[in-house]
Amino acid sequence: EDTALMIAKLPRFITVGANKHKRRPGTIVATEFLIVNKYGNCQSPSNWSKRRYKPFMEQMSDYYAEKGIIIPVLTPHCLRHTRASIWLNEGRSPTAIAAQMGWSDLDMLSRVYGHRDIKQLRELLGM
């Protein structure tokens, strides 16, 4: 499903301050943010990355390492780069990609994300 559609379907209300151990139901608040702190306010990207994302990536990497599968600990920026590259390789509109990534023109897309994966390059060159 398209990312923009998934975001549009997100609930506009969240429950904050709930604690099932203390039997506290919490308060329902309206929010415009995708990633919120415990008060329903916007959580800073660095705080979210440090507290939530990095521990998740490290745990996932360790879990798969035990199975002999190497999963590198990627930064959110790496995932952003990957998403843009996947969209580009799928043939999505460069203008739409630039808009989704928040760029005012296609310069960033052509400079940084303008490469294709090796399989697609071979197909384009008939190899």
Secondary structure as UniProt FT lines:
FT   HELIX           3..8
FT   STRAND          13..16
FT   TURN            20..23
FT   STRAND          27..30
FT   TURN            38..39
FT   HELIX           45..48
FT   HELIX           49..53
FT   HELIX           54..65
FT   TURN            66..68
FT   HELIX           76..89
FT   TURN            90..91
FT   HELIX           94..101
FT   HELIX           107..112
FT   HELIX           118..124
FT   TURN            125..126
//
